[in-house]
């Protein structure tokens, strides 16, 4: 690898990991806003998204510059290709954290419901999936990346459970339909975050093996 290309790749590695840490923090704060119903925390999540968007654009521009100037091949080309996709998934996780924060703000303006929703299990699993996807990237951990493709099933099952709970609650709470839908959307945003974490894991698998695993997930 030419020295200049190595320097540029190391720079991108640091940028993508910095973005990952920022998005993790954004997700953690969004979930804390849900748990505490704290509107100030929710607003902070929304305000921080602009910086996430800026970094996402910076990383994409750096990747395109490397492709144009250095024309990398083999593993270096796979790395740049994977980073472009991972970069997009991280930005989307940030967007979903913002969506969760917006649901909190909406609910904060409405009367409390007599229906309780416990997101703790789903939140813990989702946070762990995001963390593990980034750990798999940092350590090029194939086993961890493969396991994430299966872990996503548990999140999907929890999301279906929330949908069923909302469906069962609507007939008895027609006046609160809007709030119930917002509560369900929180679980839907968490489910989408887990999907993005799975996408990152699949890109790590591609980076390691050179094989595209999208649409070939294992279900157990």
Protein Blocks (a to p, Z undefined) as FASTA:
>chain_A
ZZklmmmmmmmmmmmmmmmmmmmmmmmmmmmmmmnopaklmmmmmmmmmmmmmmmmmmmm
mmmmmmmmnopghjlmmmmmmmmmmmmmmmmmmmmmmmmmmmmmmmmmpccdfbdcdfkl
mmmmmmmmmmmmmmmmmnopaklmmmmmmmmmmmmmmmmmmmmmmmmmmmmmmmlmmmmm
mmmmmmmmmmmmmmmmmmmmmmmmmmmnopafehiaccZZ
